[in-house]
Amino acid sequence: MDPTAAAANTSPPSPPPSTTTTAAADNNNNATSDDVSTPSNPLSPPRPDDDTTTTTASDLPPPKRRRKRKHYASMISSMSMVLRPHSSRTSSSFLNDAVSLPSQRRRRRRLSPLSSTTLDVDALIALSVGFPVDSLTEEEISAGVIPTLAGADQQHYISCRNYLLSRWRSDVSTPISLSSSPPPPSLRPDLLKNAYSFLLHHGYINFGLINHSIMDETSGVNFSANVIVVGAGLAGLTAARQLRSMGFKVVVLEGRSRPGGRVRTKKMCGDGGVVGAADLGGSVLTGINGNPLGVLARQLGFPLHKVRDICPLYLPNGKAVDKEVDSRVESAFNKLLDRVCKLRQVMMEEMNCVDVSLGTALEAFRKVFNVADDPQEKMLLHWHLANLEYANASLLSNLSMAFWDQDDPYEMGGDHCFIPGGNERFIRALAEDLPIFYDRTVESIRYGCDGVLVYADGQEFRADMVLCTAPLGVLKTEAIKFVPPLPQRKMDAINRLGFGLLNKVAMLFPYNFWGGEIDTFGHLSEDPARRGEFFLFYSYSSVSGGPLLVALVAGEAAIEFEKVSPVDSVERVMDILRGDDYDILAESIGNGRVFFAGEATNRQYPATMHGALLSGMREAANILKAAKKRSSVPADNAEDVSSENSEDLSQLFLNPDMKLGNLSILFDPRSDDLESHSLLRVEFRGEKPEAGILHLYGLLSRSQAIELGNVNSDVDRLRMLNKTFGLRLVGRKGLSSDAESLIASIRAKACPKEGS
């Protein structure tokens, strides 16, 4: 099917005779594509009362309220104890029924034991940012911000934290410090200092595009460390700027010829000089009050356009949906979700297991309660189901009933907004003055106690640490080779995390024929299998500079769209089945040498632009922590290729018992037994002499060493070490006591004592 024709057929009035169309991934996707077609024939749908009538914008029906995405008020109380059996950033006790807003109902954290009327402004601001009212987050507990939990110190600390957050959010253009203005006398200085240090180093205050050195606040700790950031998306750019403000030397490697990753704004040009800026990837800023992208917008002076709460729905024939029928079906749909969540709670409590898809559960309840038997009601119900699939970027049949909405409790406060001119404006600002190497596709990351080596397009980059922000899809395909290989725990998480599919088509028209008073409108389909095909349209006329529409394709329709659309490449986007995998994917490896960021590592805000940004802030804090820890190690114990112990080993390996390419092996001089230990050294040498050499070590038996001798290449030898022998290579400091004993024996044999 021609995507332009389908998109035009869904719109209520007759479109003009030509459009400029671009197919792309949605804001939950990582891929984009180029212009695909420029049709020139009219594509207006016939109206039932007059096949030749052309409808104008003035014929639009009265505006209706905007449809919710996946925020269902009635589900909150029943799900709050089910979503996260493990600890989370906002504990389940802070969830309650939705707070009624003028625009739409939306989940909010419970304010008890304090009511919303008794909360002060500081607490409300902290709440909108994502902090609980009367408890600590996981990050705060891990950082040890107070000596004892759940006491008077905790309440005093929370007051200090909320005060600092409120000060920062009141003026995000000027860094705050403890000495800039005196705090209220009720705040304890020691806890205020703890809160300031935590918020500063974890990127909750003084972040973004302001000139500020976090090194000034590190209590005199001095260190020098280099970090390679893989990927110039939101996570990578944010982390790079944060790390640089901390005093690190940073370089960014990006495989594409542009920054931004999945955030891309394309200038579209149509006939008659009409232009428009279309966000082909990330597009909507959700929850602007707490969203860190809102802070960047204020710092840059970007205006915000609130997505208006009007979303009329239209039947396939172009007529507006009956209001009473619409309201009745929407109510029934929310009741179905409520019943599903109650069932989930019962199953979790009684069986401690939920192995049912969300789609199966919804359909079962629909049949039991005879919901949407009428043809028009059925189309409306399927529209809501398509909207649900859009919100999760996956088929309902692939979503876990237990965890499909696991990120909802962390939703940030505020309206959804567009940025006039597109979100690439953020990218340009974040990338400015950063040392970014474009067209550098990373092929391998080699790490050990001495540092890291990153190979990209024939070039070698050496550093102390590396932050990998590659998308989940890249990690799944193992396009980046890790040496040593990633831990099995992390590989299992990568394999378990699922993908969905979401497409969009951007259309630039000669003029705005749908009316300027709406930002969204919906289209119903008679075919349930195609319910997600152009089911929702976003109007960007108010922010793009031209009459631009973006049509969304979700669910099964998105899968079919892949087969028939001229889109060159649309990558798949992730959807959660189980929450813990996000945390595993975010774990650092290599004893604080390799770190991971990106939206797929953020379980609170997965598949969002601000989730990627926050993950970059998080890992910048973790890299700082690792660097400070490493800098405190005495010089004679530091992990360095030039250390005395490493030099001693280099001398021992001048004449190895076996030399296999870049692998060298020393046998145990005390025994000829085939099962006796042998010391293996693997050498990773850069293409340029000045790049240095990285050595990793391991213990294997003499028989295994002989078996390695029958393999022809280093690649196959390393594969045998990992897959067949299960050997884990480590740095010099990571060798076991058995290895140290063997080294002592080899050294004694090589350098016998005088007179022996």
Sequence and secondary structure as in RCSB ss.txt:
>XXXX:A:sequence
MDPTAAAANTSPPSPPPSTTTTAAADNNNNATSDDVSTPSNPLSPPRPDDDTTTTTASDLPPPKRRRKRKHYASM
ISSMSMVLRPHSSRTSSSFLNDAVSLPSQRRRRRRLSPLSSTTLDVDALIALSVGFPVDSLTEEEISAGVIPTLA
GADQQHYISCRNYLLSRWRSDVSTPISLSSSPPPPSLRPDLLKNAYSFLLHHGYINFGLINHSIMDETSGVNFSA
NVIVVGAGLAGLTAARQLRSMGFKVVVLEGRSRPGGRVRTKKMCGDGGVVGAADLGGSVLTGINGNPLGVLARQL
GFPLHKVRDICPLYLPNGKAVDKEVDSRVESAFNKLLDRVCKLRQVMMEEMNCVDVSLGTALEAFRKVFNVADDP
QEKMLLHWHLANLEYANASLLSNLSMAFWDQDDPYEMGGDHCFIPGGNERFIRALAEDLPIFYDRTVESIRYGCD
GVLVYADGQEFRADMVLCTAPLGVLKTEAIKFVPPLPQRKMDAINRLGFGLLNKVAMLFPYNFWGGEIDTFGHLS
EDPARRGEFFLFYSYSSVSGGPLLVALVAGEAAIEFEKVSPVDSVERVMDILRGDDYDILAESIGNGRVFFAGEA
TNRQYPATMHGALLSGMREAANILKAAKKRSSVPADNAEDVSSENSEDLSQLFLNPDMKLGNLSILFDPRSDDLE
SHSLLRVEFRGEKPEAGILHLYGLLSRSQAIELGNVNSDVDRLRMLNKTFGLRLVGRKGLSSDAESLIASIRAKA
CPKEGS
>XXXX:A:secstr
  HHHHHHHHSSS   S  EEEEEE TT S    EEE   S     BTTBTT    GGG     B   SS  GGG
HHHHTTTS SS  SS GGGB S B  SS  B  B  TTS TTT  HHHHHHHHHT  SSS  HHHHHHT SSSTT
SHHHHHHHHHHHHHHHHHHH TTS   TTTS   TTS HHHHHHHHHHHHHTTSSS SSS   GGGGSTT     
EEEEE  SHHHHHHHHHHHHTT EEEEE SSSSS TT  EEEEE GGG EEEEESS   B STTT HHHHHHHHH
T   EE  SB  EE TTS B  HHHHHHHHHHHHHHHHHHHHHHHHHHHHHS    BHHHHHHHHHHHTT   SH
HHHHHHHHHHHHHHHHHTS GGGSBTTTTTTTGGG  SS  EE TT THHHHHHHHTT  EE S  EEEEEEETT
EEEEEETTEEEEESEEEE   HHHHHHT SEEES   HHHHHHHHHSEEE  EEEEEE SS  S TT SEEEE  
S GGGTTEEEEEEE HHHHSS EEEEEE HHHHHHHHHHS  S    EEE S THHHHHHH  BTTTTEEE SGG
G SSSTTSHHHHHHHHHHHHHHHHHHHHHHHTS GGGS  TTSHHHHHHHHHTTS SEEETTEEEEE TT   TT
SEEEEEEEEE SSGGG EEEEEEEEEHHHHHHHTT  SHHHHHHIIIIIS    B GGG  HHHHHHHHHHHHHH
S  TT 
